[in-house]
């Protein structure tokens, strides 16, 4: 059994998807993971590129949907394929990773710290720091001895936002799947933040892997985009997702309060997702 099932979601922006996924394939040994790519009804050639890639590698699989069902639903479709005892990854399809060995070290961190629920790679634009006046954004640094003898440098945070995030296998039973209000109509955003609140309720820690020994983890977040030409669709997408986040923010705050006050279970079984999504699957490539 492979230790990792990584899932990523694509929706148009083919040039970006190619650049991001190609960076992962250059760095991660194929025997370490399964990569599932779920295409949310792309219309610019992305779906065809994803299908060709899945047919070219035995560790890459694809699910092609006939419309955009949202980020969380698509990721949950892939996560459903994870074997018991497998760490699960949410990998954003607009993130280029530059540091060899990053996935192996993420696995080691979770193995060394079973109470670490989520470990991610930090975007350069995040505001977390040890001196932030807002406790939600206040972080702390922690060195972790790994089984390999290396020392991992972790930044302990409340909110592990996006990019490349790994969910500990120890969380699967009580956390289950990602939630972003998809059963109420939301198709983008806030699943990362909700996941962190759910982990807090469950008693799991959250962290960024900043590096190990003398190595610093480096990533490039391609999104957001601006301008015309090849970047125009990304710019439109960025505007759209910002609008979606603003639209759903009031309801998000209500749900978070319910999590914190114990009025809502942190476990999401995704029955809604599977019932809806199975009707929209055009093709599965194993």
Phi and psi restraints in degrees (value plus and minus 20) as a CYANA .aco file:
   2 UNK   PHI     -98.8   -58.8
   2 UNK   PSI     128.3   168.3
   3 UNK   PHI     -95.9   -55.9
   3 UNK   PSI     -40.7    -0.7
   4 UNK   PHI    -149.7  -109.7
   4 UNK   PSI     115.5   155.5
   5 UNK   PHI    -135.0   -95.0
   5 UNK   PSI      93.9   133.9
   6 UNK   PHI    -123.7   -83.7
   6 UNK   PSI     117.4   157.4
   7 UNK   PHI    -145.2  -105.2
   7 UNK   PSI     119.7   159.7
   8 UNK   PHI    -157.7  -117.7
   8 UNK   PSI     132.6   172.6
   9 UNK   PHI    -138.1   -98.1
   9 UNK   PSI     115.2   155.2
  10 UNK   PHI    -138.7   -98.7
  10 UNK   PSI     124.6   164.6
  11 UNK   PHI    -173.0  -133.0
  11 UNK   PSI      75.3   115.3
  12 UNK   PHI      40.4    80.4
  12 UNK   PSI    -179.0  -139.0
  13 UNK   PHI      36.2    76.2
  13 UNK   PSI      29.3    69.3
  14 UNK   PHI     -75.1   -35.1
  14 UNK   PSI     -63.5   -23.5
  15 UNK   PHI     -80.8   -40.8
  15 UNK   PSI     -56.2   -16.2
  16 UNK   PHI     -92.5   -52.5
  16 UNK   PSI     -63.2   -23.2
  17 UNK   PHI     -79.6   -39.6
  17 UNK   PSI     -66.0   -26.0
  18 UNK   PHI     -78.4   -38.4
  18 UNK   PSI     -65.5   -25.5
  19 UNK   PHI     -84.6   -44.6
  19 UNK   PSI     -63.6   -23.6
  20 UNK   PHI     -87.1   -47.1
  20 UNK   PSI     -74.3   -34.3
  21 UNK   PHI     -84.1   -44.1
  21 UNK   PSI     -58.1   -18.1
  22 UNK   PHI     -80.3   -40.3
  22 UNK   PSI     -55.2   -15.2
  23 UNK   PHI     -86.1   -46.1
  23 UNK   PSI     -57.2   -17.2
  24 UNK   PHI     -87.5   -47.5
  24 UNK   PSI     -63.1   -23.1
  25 UNK   PHI     -84.5   -44.5
  25 UNK   PSI     -48.7    -8.7
  26 UNK   PHI     -91.6   -51.6
  26 UNK   PSI     -45.1    -5.1
  27 UNK   PHI    -125.4   -85.4
  27 UNK   PSI     -46.9    -6.9
  28 UNK   PHI    -123.5   -83.5
  28 UNK   PSI     104.1   144.1
  29 UNK   PHI     -81.2   -41.2
  29 UNK   PSI     117.6   157.6
  30 UNK   PHI     -85.2   -45.2
  30 UNK   PSI     -44.2    -4.2
  31 UNK   PHI    -100.7   -60.7
  31 UNK   PSI     -21.5    18.5
  32 UNK   PHI    -111.4   -71.4
  32 UNK   PSI     -44.6    -4.6
  33 UNK   PHI    -169.0  -129.0
  33 UNK   PSI     144.3   184.3
  34 UNK   PHI    -128.2   -88.2
  34 UNK   PSI     116.4   156.4
  35 UNK   PHI    -133.6   -93.6
  35 UNK   PSI      99.6   139.6
  36 UNK   PHI    -128.2   -88.2
  36 UNK   PSI     106.0   146.0
  37 UNK   PHI    -132.7   -92.7
  37 UNK   PSI     103.3   143.3
  38 UNK   PHI    -131.2   -91.2
  38 UNK   PSI      98.1   138.1
  39 UNK   PHI    -116.4   -76.4
  39 UNK   PSI     108.0   148.0
  40 UNK   PHI    -113.1   -73.1
  40 UNK   PSI      27.7    67.7
  41 UNK   PHI      58.0    98.0
  41 UNK   PSI      19.6    59.6
  42 UNK   PHI     -82.1   -42.1
  42 UNK   PSI     132.4   172.4
  43 UNK   PHI    -147.0  -107.0
  43 UNK   PSI      -7.1    32.9
  44 UNK   PHI    -137.9   -97.9
  44 UNK   PSI      -4.6    35.4
  45 UNK   PHI      79.2   119.2
  45 UNK   PSI     -26.0    14.0
  46 UNK   PHI     -82.1   -42.1
  46 UNK   PSI     -65.2   -25.2
  47 UNK   PHI     -79.9   -39.9
  47 UNK   PSI     -60.0   -20.0
  48 UNK   PHI     -87.6   -47.6
  48 UNK   PSI     -59.1   -19.1
  49 UNK   PHI     -84.3   -44.3
  49 UNK   PSI     -63.2   -23.2
  50 UNK   PHI     -80.1   -40.1
  50 UNK   PSI     -65.3   -25.3
  51 UNK   PHI     -81.3   -41.3
  51 UNK   PSI     -64.2   -24.2
  52 UNK   PHI     -83.7   -43.7
  52 UNK   PSI     -60.0   -20.0
  53 UNK   PHI     -83.8   -43.8
  53 UNK   PSI     -64.9   -24.9
  54 UNK   PHI     -83.3   -43.3
  54 UNK   PSI     -53.3   -13.3
  55 UNK   PHI     -95.9   -55.9
  55 UNK   PSI     -33.8     6.2
  56 UNK   PHI    -113.9   -73.9
  56 UNK   PSI     -37.6     2.4
  57 UNK   PHI    -154.0  -114.0
  57 UNK   PSI     115.4   155.4
  58 UNK   PHI     -96.5   -56.5
  58 UNK   PSI     -33.4     6.6
  59 UNK   PHI    -118.1   -78.1
  59 UNK   PSI     -21.0    19.0
  60 UNK   PHI    -127.8   -87.8
  60 UNK   PSI     111.9   151.9
  61 UNK   PHI    -149.4  -109.4
  61 UNK   PSI     136.4   176.4
  62 UNK   PHI    -157.7  -117.7
  62 UNK   PSI     125.8   165.8
  63 UNK   PHI    -143.2  -103.2
  63 UNK   PSI     100.7   140.7
  64 UNK   PHI    -125.4   -85.4
  64 UNK   PSI     101.1   141.1
  65 UNK   PHI    -122.0   -82.0
  65 UNK   PSI     138.2   178.2
  66 UNK   PHI    -112.6   -72.6
  66 UNK   PSI     -23.4    16.6
  67 UNK   PHI    -179.1  -139.1
  67 UNK   PSI     149.8   189.8
  68 UNK   PHI    -100.1   -60.1
  68 UNK   PSI      87.9   127.9
  69 UNK   PHI    -115.9   -75.9
  69 UNK   PSI     -21.5    18.5
  70 UNK   PHI      84.2   124.2
  70 UNK   PSI     138.6   178.6
  71 UNK   PHI     -83.9   -43.9
  71 UNK   PSI     -71.4   -31.4
  72 UNK   PHI     -84.6   -44.6
  72 UNK   PSI     -63.9   -23.9
  73 UNK   PHI     -79.3   -39.3
  73 UNK   PSI     -65.8   -25.8
  74 UNK   PHI     -83.8   -43.8
  74 UNK   PSI     -64.5   -24.5
  75 UNK   PHI     -82.7   -42.7
  75 UNK   PSI     -60.6   -20.6
  76 UNK   PHI     -84.5   -44.5
  76 UNK   PSI     -53.5   -13.5
  77 UNK   PHI     -79.0   -39.0
  77 UNK   PSI     -61.9   -21.9
  78 UNK   PHI     -92.5   -52.5
  78 UNK   PSI     -64.6   -24.6
  79 UNK   PHI     -79.3   -39.3
  79 UNK   PSI     -46.8    -6.8
  80 UNK   PHI     -79.9   -39.9
  80 UNK   PSI     -43.4    -3.4
  81 UNK   PHI    -104.3   -64.3
  81 UNK   PSI     -23.9    16.1
  82 UNK   PHI     -89.4   -49.4
  82 UNK   PSI     116.6   156.6
  83 UNK   PHI     -97.6   -57.6
  83 UNK   PSI     135.0   175.0
  84 UNK   PHI     -76.6   -36.6
  84 UNK   PSI     120.7   160.7
  85 UNK   PHI      61.9   101.9
  85 UNK   PSI      -4.4    35.6
  86 UNK   PHI    -128.5   -88.5
  86 UNK   PSI     110.4   150.4
  87 UNK   PHI     -88.2   -48.2
  87 UNK   PSI     127.3   167.3
  88 UNK   PHI    -138.6   -98.6
  88 UNK   PSI     119.3   159.3
  89 UNK   PHI    -137.5   -97.5
  89 UNK   PSI     117.4   157.4
  90 UNK   PHI    -125.5   -85.5
  90 UNK   PSI      91.8   131.8
  91 UNK   PHI    -132.2   -92.2
  91 UNK   PSI      99.8   139.8
  92 UNK   PHI     -94.0   -54.0
  92 UNK   PSI     115.7   155.7
  93 UNK   PHI    -102.4   -62.4
  93 UNK   PSI      -4.0    36.0
  94 UNK   PHI    -143.7  -103.7
  94 UNK   PSI       5.2    45.2
  95 UNK   PHI    -142.6  -102.6
  95 UNK   PSI     102.8   142.8
  96 UNK   PHI    -116.8   -76.8
  96 UNK   PSI     107.7   147.7
  97 UNK   PHI    -122.6   -82.6
  97 UNK   PSI     115.5   155.5
  98 UNK   PHI    -131.8   -91.8
  98 UNK   PSI     -23.8    16.2
  99 UNK   PHI    -130.5   -90.5
  99 UNK   PSI      91.7   131.7
 100 UNK   PHI     -81.0   -41.0
 100 UNK   PSI     124.3   164.3
 101 UNK   PHI      65.9   105.9
 101 UNK   PSI     -19.3    20.7
 102 UNK   PHI     -83.5   -43.5
 102 UNK   PSI     -60.4   -20.4
 103 UNK   PHI     -90.6   -50.6
 103 UNK   PSI     -59.2   -19.2
 104 UNK   PHI     -80.4   -40.4
 104 UNK   PSI     -59.2   -19.2
 105 UNK   PHI     -92.7   -52.7
 105 UNK   PSI     -53.8   -13.8
 106 UNK   PHI     -82.1   -42.1
 106 UNK   PSI     -62.4   -22.4
 107 UNK   PHI     -82.2   -42.2
 107 UNK   PSI     -66.0   -26.0
 108 UNK   PHI     -79.0   -39.0
 108 UNK   PSI     -59.2   -19.2
 109 UNK   PHI     -82.4   -42.4
 109 UNK   PSI     -64.1   -24.1
 110 UNK   PHI     -88.0   -48.0
 110 UNK   PSI     -57.2   -17.2
 111 UNK   PHI     -86.0   -46.0
 111 UNK   PSI     -54.8   -14.8
 112 UNK   PHI    -101.5   -61.5
 112 UNK   PSI     -41.6    -1.6
 113 UNK   PHI    -154.4  -114.4
 113 UNK   PSI      62.4   102.4
 114 UNK   PHI     -78.3   -38.3
 114 UNK   PSI     -43.7    -3.7
 115 UNK   PHI    -103.5   -63.5
 115 UNK   PSI     -17.7    22.3
 116 UNK   PHI    -108.0   -68.0
 116 UNK   PSI      88.4   128.4
 117 UNK   PHI     -98.2   -58.2
 117 UNK   PSI     -61.4   -21.4
 118 UNK   PHI    -154.6  -114.6
 118 UNK   PSI     113.4   153.4
 119 UNK   PHI    -147.1  -107.1
 119 UNK   PSI     115.0   155.0
 120 UNK   PHI    -156.3  -116.3
 120 UNK   PSI     155.2   195.2
 121 UNK   PHI    -122.6   -82.6
 121 UNK   PSI     112.9   152.9
 122 UNK   PHI    -105.5   -65.5
 122 UNK   PSI     110.3   150.3
 123 UNK   PHI     -90.6   -50.6
 123 UNK   PSI     131.7   171.7
 124 UNK   PHI     -92.5   -52.5
 124 UNK   PSI     -39.9     0.1
 125 UNK   PHI    -114.1   -74.1
 125 UNK   PSI     -15.0    25.0
 126 UNK   PHI     -96.9   -56.9
 126 UNK   PSI     135.4   175.4
 127 UNK   PHI    -125.3   -85.3
 127 UNK   PSI     -19.6    20.4
 128 UNK   PHI     -79.6   -39.6
 128 UNK   PSI     117.0   157.0
 129 UNK   PHI    -183.1  -143.1
 129 UNK   PSI     141.8   181.8
 130 UNK   PHI     -86.2   -46.2
 130 UNK   PSI     -32.9     7.1
 131 UNK   PHI    -135.4   -95.4
 131 UNK   PSI      -8.8    31.2
 132 UNK   PHI     -84.2   -44.2
 132 UNK   PSI     118.8   158.8
 133 UNK   PHI     -89.7   -49.7
 133 UNK   PSI     -43.9    -3.9
 134 UNK   PHI    -111.4   -71.4
 134 UNK   PSI      99.0   139.0
 135 UNK   PHI     -76.2   -36.2
 135 UNK   PSI     -48.9    -8.9
 136 UNK   PHI     -84.5   -44.5
 136 UNK   PSI     -51.8   -11.8
 137 UNK   PHI    -121.0   -81.0
 137 UNK   PSI     -12.9    27.1
 138 UNK   PHI    -105.6   -65.6
 138 UNK   PSI     106.1   146.1
 139 UNK   PHI    -134.8   -94.8
 139 UNK   PSI     154.6   194.6
 140 UNK   PHI    -166.6  -126.6
 140 UNK   PSI     134.4   174.4
 141 UNK   PHI    -122.1   -82.1
 141 UNK   PSI     122.9   162.9
 142 UNK   PHI    -165.3  -125.3
 142 UNK   PSI     109.6   149.6
 143 UNK   PHI    -116.1   -76.1
 143 UNK   PSI     112.0   152.0
 144 UNK   PHI    -140.8  -100.8
 144 UNK   PSI     104.7   144.7
 145 UNK   PHI     -93.9   -53.9
 145 UNK   PSI     104.7   144.7
 146 UNK   PHI    -117.7   -77.7
 146 UNK   PSI     138.2   178.2
 147 UNK   PHI     -77.0   -37.0
 147 UNK   PSI     -48.7    -8.7
 148 UNK   PHI     -96.9   -56.9
 148 UNK   PSI     -27.2    12.8
 149 UNK   PHI      75.6   115.6
 149 UNK   PSI     -31.2     8.8
 150 UNK   PHI     -92.5   -52.5
 150 UNK   PSI     141.6   181.6
 151 UNK   PHI    -131.9   -91.9
 151 UNK   PSI      95.7   135.7
 152 UNK   PHI    -107.3   -67.3
 152 UNK   PSI     119.8   159.8
 153 UNK   PHI    -123.7   -83.7
 153 UNK   PSI      90.1   130.1
 154 UNK   PHI    -127.1   -87.1
 154 UNK   PSI     125.0   165.0
 155 UNK   PHI    -130.0   -90.0
 155 UNK   PSI      89.1   129.1
 156 UNK   PHI     -99.1   -59.1
 156 UNK   PSI     106.7   146.7
 157 UNK   PHI    -156.9  -116.9
 157 UNK   PSI     150.2   190.2
 158 UNK   PHI    -103.5   -63.5
 158 UNK   PSI     -63.0   -23.0
 159 UNK   PHI    -139.9   -99.9
 159 UNK   PSI      92.4   132.4
 160 UNK   PHI    -112.1   -72.1
 160 UNK   PSI      80.5   120.5
 161 UNK   PHI    -108.8   -68.8
 161 UNK   PSI     100.9   140.9
 162 UNK   PHI      27.6    67.6
 162 UNK   PSI    -172.4  -132.4
 163 UNK   PHI      44.0    84.0
 163 UNK   PSI    -121.7   -81.7
 164 UNK   PHI    -153.9  -113.9
 164 UNK   PSI      78.5   118.5
 165 UNK   PHI    -138.3   -98.3
 165 UNK   PSI     115.3   155.3
 166 UNK   PHI    -132.1   -92.1
 166 UNK   PSI     111.2   151.2
 167 UNK   PHI    -123.2   -83.2
 167 UNK   PSI     104.0   144.0
 168 UNK   PHI     -81.0   -41.0
 168 UNK   PSI     119.3   159.3
 169 UNK   PHI     -80.0   -40.0
 169 UNK   PSI     -42.2    -2.2
 170 UNK   PHI     -91.4   -51.4
 170 UNK   PSI     -32.5     7.5
 171 UNK   PHI    -114.6   -74.6
 171 UNK   PSI     -31.7     8.3
 172 UNK   PHI     -77.4   -37.4
 172 UNK   PSI     -65.0   -25.0
 173 UNK   PHI     -83.2   -43.2
 173 UNK   PSI     -65.4   -25.4
 174 UNK   PHI    -115.1   -75.1
 174 UNK   PSI     -39.4     0.6
 175 UNK   PHI    -116.4   -76.4
 175 UNK   PSI     -68.2   -28.2
 176 UNK   PHI      51.9    91.9
 176 UNK   PSI    -118.8   -78.8
 177 UNK   PHI    -145.1  -105.1
 177 UNK   PSI     150.5   190.5
 178 UNK   PHI     -97.1   -57.1
 178 UNK   PSI     126.4   166.4
 179 UNK   PHI    -153.1  -113.1
 179 UNK   PSI     112.2   152.2
 180 UNK   PHI    -160.6  -120.6
 180 UNK   PSI      10.8    50.8
 181 UNK   PHI      49.0    89.0
 181 UNK   PSI       8.7    48.7
 182 UNK   PHI     -84.2   -44.2
 182 UNK   PSI     -48.9    -8.9
 183 UNK   PHI     -95.1   -55.1
 183 UNK   PSI     -25.3    14.7
 184 UNK   PHI    -131.0   -91.0
 184 UNK   PSI     -20.9    19.1
 185 UNK   PHI      94.6   134.6
 185 UNK   PSI     -24.8    15.2
 186 UNK   PHI     -96.1   -56.1
 186 UNK   PSI     118.3   158.3
 187 UNK   PHI    -139.8   -99.8
 187 UNK   PSI     -22.9    17.1
 188 UNK   PHI    -169.9  -129.9
 188 UNK   PSI     122.5   162.5
 189 UNK   PHI      64.5   104.5
 189 UNK   PSI     142.2   182.2
 190 UNK   PHI      53.0    93.0
 190 UNK   PSI     -22.3    17.7
 191 UNK   PHI     -87.7   -47.7
 191 UNK   PSI     -55.4   -15.4
 192 UNK   PHI     -83.0   -43.0
 192 UNK   PSI     -68.8   -28.8
 193 UNK   PHI     -84.7   -44.7
 193 UNK   PSI     -63.0   -23.0
 194 UNK   PHI     -81.8   -41.8
 194 UNK   PSI     -59.2   -19.2
 195 UNK   PHI     -81.1   -41.1
 195 UNK   PSI     -59.2   -19.2
 196 UNK   PHI     -88.5   -48.5
 196 UNK   PSI     -61.0   -21.0
 197 UNK   PHI     -82.1   -42.1
 197 UNK   PSI     -60.9   -20.9
 198 UNK   PHI     -83.6   -43.6
 198 UNK   PSI     -58.9   -18.9
 199 UNK   PHI     -85.7   -45.7
 199 UNK   PSI     -57.6   -17.6
 200 UNK   PHI     -80.6   -40.6
 200 UNK   PSI     -65.6   -25.6
 201 UNK   PHI     -81.3   -41.3
 201 UNK   PSI     -57.3   -17.3
 202 UNK   PHI    -100.4   -60.4
 202 UNK   PSI     -30.0    10.0
 203 UNK   PHI      70.3   110.3
 203 UNK   PSI      -3.3    36.7
 204 UNK   PHI    -117.6   -77.6
 204 UNK   PSI     125.8   165.8
 205 UNK   PHI    -104.2   -64.2
 205 UNK   PSI     144.0   184.0
 206 UNK   PHI    -152.9  -112.9
 206 UNK   PSI     121.7   161.7
 207 UNK   PHI    -175.9  -135.9
 207 UNK   PSI     136.0   176.0
 208 UNK   PHI    -120.7   -80.7
 208 UNK   PSI     119.4   159.4
 209 UNK   PHI    -105.8   -65.8
 209 UNK   PSI      88.7   128.7
 210 UNK   PHI    -108.0   -68.0
 210 UNK   PSI     -40.6    -0.6
 211 UNK   PHI     141.2   181.2
 211 UNK   PSI    -191.0  -151.0
 212 UNK   PHI    -172.2  -132.2
 212 UNK   PSI     123.4   163.4
 213 UNK   PHI      26.8    66.8
 213 UNK   PSI    -139.5   -99.5
 214 UNK   PHI    -119.0   -79.0
 214 UNK   PSI      -8.8    31.2
 215 UNK   PHI    -116.9   -76.9
 215 UNK   PSI     113.9   153.9
 216 UNK   PHI    -130.1   -90.1
 216 UNK   PSI     111.0   151.0
 217 UNK   PHI     -94.7   -54.7
 217 UNK   PSI     111.2   151.2
 218 UNK   PHI    -145.6  -105.6
 218 UNK   PSI     110.3   150.3
 219 UNK   PHI    -154.7  -114.7
 219 UNK   PSI     138.7   178.7
 220 UNK   PHI    -142.1  -102.1
 220 UNK   PSI     102.4   142.4
 221 UNK   PHI    -114.2   -74.2
 221 UNK   PSI      87.4   127.4
 222 UNK   PHI     -90.3   -50.3
 222 UNK   PSI     -58.5   -18.5
 223 UNK   PHI    -102.5   -62.5
 223 UNK   PSI     124.6   164.6
 224 UNK   PHI    -104.6   -64.6
 224 UNK   PSI     139.2   179.2
 225 UNK   PHI    -129.8   -89.8
 225 UNK   PSI     135.8   175.8
 226 UNK   PHI    -159.1  -119.1
 226 UNK   PSI     134.1   174.1
 227 UNK   PHI      84.7   124.7
 227 UNK   PSI    -184.8  -144.8
 228 UNK   PHI    -136.5   -96.5
 228 UNK   PSI    -184.3  -144.3
 229 UNK   PHI      44.0    84.0
 229 UNK   PSI    -156.6  -116.6
 230 UNK   PHI     -83.1   -43.1
 230 UNK   PSI     -42.0    -2.0
 231 UNK   PHI    -113.1   -73.1
 231 UNK   PSI     -25.1    14.9
 232 UNK   PHI     -82.1   -42.1
 232 UNK   PSI     -65.7   -25.7
 233 UNK   PHI     -83.2   -43.2
 233 UNK   PSI     -56.0   -16.0
 234 UNK   PHI     -86.0   -46.0
 234 UNK   PSI     -57.7   -17.7
 235 UNK   PHI     -84.0   -44.0
 235 UNK   PSI     -63.2   -23.2
 236 UNK   PHI     -82.4   -42.4
 236 UNK   PSI     -60.7   -20.7
 237 UNK   PHI     -83.4   -43.4
 237 UNK   PSI     -61.7   -21.7
 238 UNK   PHI     -82.0   -42.0
 238 UNK   PSI     -64.3   -24.3
 239 UNK   PHI     -81.6   -41.6
 239 UNK   PSI     -63.6   -23.6
 240 UNK   PHI     -81.6   -41.6
 240 UNK   PSI     -64.7   -24.7
 241 UNK   PHI     -91.5   -51.5
 241 UNK   PSI     -51.6   -11.6
 242 UNK   PHI     -85.5   -45.5
 242 UNK   PSI     -58.3   -18.3
 243 UNK   PHI     -85.3   -45.3
 243 UNK   PSI     -60.1   -20.1
 244 UNK   PHI     -83.6   -43.6
 244 UNK   PSI     -63.9   -23.9
 245 UNK   PHI     -82.5   -42.5
 245 UNK   PSI     -62.2   -22.2
 246 UNK   PHI     -85.7   -45.7
 246 UNK   PSI     -59.1   -19.1
 247 UNK   PHI     -82.3   -42.3
 247 UNK   PSI     -60.2   -20.2
 248 UNK   PHI    -116.6   -76.6
 248 UNK   PSI     -20.8    19.2
 249 UNK   PHI     -79.1   -39.1
 249 UNK   PSI     -65.1   -25.1
 250 UNK   PHI     -79.0   -39.0
 250 UNK   PSI     -62.9   -22.9
 251 UNK   PHI     -88.8   -48.8
 251 UNK   PSI     -57.1   -17.1
 252 UNK   PHI     -77.2   -37.2
 252 UNK   PSI     -65.1   -25.1
 253 UNK   PHI     -83.7   -43.7
 253 UNK   PSI     -57.0   -17.0
 254 UNK   PHI     -84.0   -44.0
 254 UNK   PSI     -63.5   -23.5
 255 UNK   PHI     -88.4   -48.4
 255 UNK   PSI     -60.9   -20.9
 256 UNK   PHI     -80.3   -40.3
 256 UNK   PSI     -62.4   -22.4
 257 UNK   PHI     -81.2   -41.2
 257 UNK   PSI     -58.5   -18.5
 258 UNK   PHI     -84.3   -44.3
 258 UNK   PSI     -61.0   -21.0
 259 UNK   PHI     -78.5   -38.5
 259 UNK   PSI     -70.6   -30.6
 260 UNK   PHI     -83.1   -43.1
 260 UNK   PSI     -57.7   -17.7
 261 UNK   PHI    -107.0   -67.0
 261 UNK   PSI     -17.6    22.4
 262 UNK   PHI      57.2    97.2
 262 UNK   PSI      -1.4    38.6
 263 UNK   PHI    -115.3   -75.3
 263 UNK   PSI     -20.6    19.4
 264 UNK   PHI    -163.6  -123.6
 264 UNK   PSI     114.6   154.6
 265 UNK   PHI     -89.0   -49.0
 265 UNK   PSI     116.4   156.4
 266 UNK   PHI     -94.7   -54.7
 266 UNK   PSI     -26.1    13.9
 267 UNK   PHI    -112.4   -72.4
 267 UNK   PSI     106.4   146.4
 268 UNK   PHI    -141.6  -101.6
 268 UNK   PSI      95.3   135.3
 269 UNK   PHI    -108.0   -68.0
 269 UNK   PSI     -29.1    10.9
 270 UNK   PHI      45.3    85.3
 270 UNK   PSI       6.2    46.2
 271 UNK   PHI     -79.1   -39.1
 271 UNK   PSI     -60.5   -20.5
 272 UNK   PHI     -79.8   -39.8
 272 UNK   PSI     -66.2   -26.2
 273 UNK   PHI     -77.1   -37.1
 273 UNK   PSI     -68.8   -28.8
 274 UNK   PHI     -90.3   -50.3
 274 UNK   PSI     -56.2   -16.2
 275 UNK   PHI     -84.0   -44.0
 275 UNK   PSI     -59.4   -19.4
 276 UNK   PHI     -99.2   -59.2
 276 UNK   PSI     -68.1   -28.1
 277 UNK   PHI     -88.7   -48.7
 277 UNK   PSI     -55.6   -15.6
 278 UNK   PHI     -78.3   -38.3
 278 UNK   PSI     -44.4    -4.4
 279 UNK   PHI     -99.1   -59.1
 279 UNK   PSI     -33.4     6.6
 280 UNK   PHI    -131.7   -91.7
 280 UNK   PSI     -11.1    28.9
 281 UNK   PHI     -99.4   -59.4
 281 UNK   PSI      97.7   137.7
 282 UNK   PHI    -102.8   -62.8
 282 UNK   PSI     -60.3   -20.3
 283 UNK   PHI    -180.1  -140.1
 283 UNK   PSI     123.5   163.5
 284 UNK   PHI    -139.0   -99.0
 284 UNK   PSI     106.9   146.9
 285 UNK   PHI    -133.2   -93.2
 285 UNK   PSI      92.8   132.8
